[in-house]
Structures are given as C-alpha cells and as structure tokens.
Amino acid sequence: MRRQLRLGVLAFGMLVAVIGPLPLVFAALPDPAVRPGSALLVWAVLGVGAYPVFVVIGRWYVVRAERNERDAGERDAGERDEGARR
C-alpha cells in the first residue's frame, strides 16, 4: 500500500514539475494582441507538447503499478504456501 501511495505521489510530482510552470512561461510571452504568433505557440505547446508528457508519465505509472500489484500477489501467495505447510 505504501508503495502505491509513493508511486502516485511521485507521478503527481513529475506532472506538476513538468506541466506546472507552463502558466508562468506563457505569462512571460508577449501579448497576443501585439504579437499574434505567441498565441499559436501557446496552443502548440498545450495541444502537441503536453500530451506526450501525459502519455509517458501515465505509461510509467501503469507499468510500475502493475509491477507493485504482481509483487504483492506473489508475496501473498508465498505467505499462503508457508501457512499451508505448517
């Protein structure tokens, strides 16, 4: 259970570290009324750049969560086998 919690907190932390600063970066860009290309850049980053990050972090989380569940299942099965031998 602790491993799953730690994994979830770590995945959330990675997401915040990568995606969280984007509003600050976007605020530093020139005003879209002055320079129209900056609005296109914002949408490109959000529409194209952010989703691969979500997919990679999500895939990493799922693989690790499945590994944690498999390890817990093997550990429980080993404890049941030891109890049956007694």
Secondary structure as GFF3:
##gff-version 3
##sequence-region A 1 86
A	DSSP	alpha_helix	2	19	.	.	.	ID=ss1
A	DSSP	alpha_helix	22	28	.	.	.	ID=ss2
A	DSSP	alpha_helix	37	44	.	.	.	ID=ss3
A	DSSP	pi_helix	45	49	.	.	.	ID=ss4
A	DSSP	alpha_helix	50	85	.	.	.	ID=ss5
###
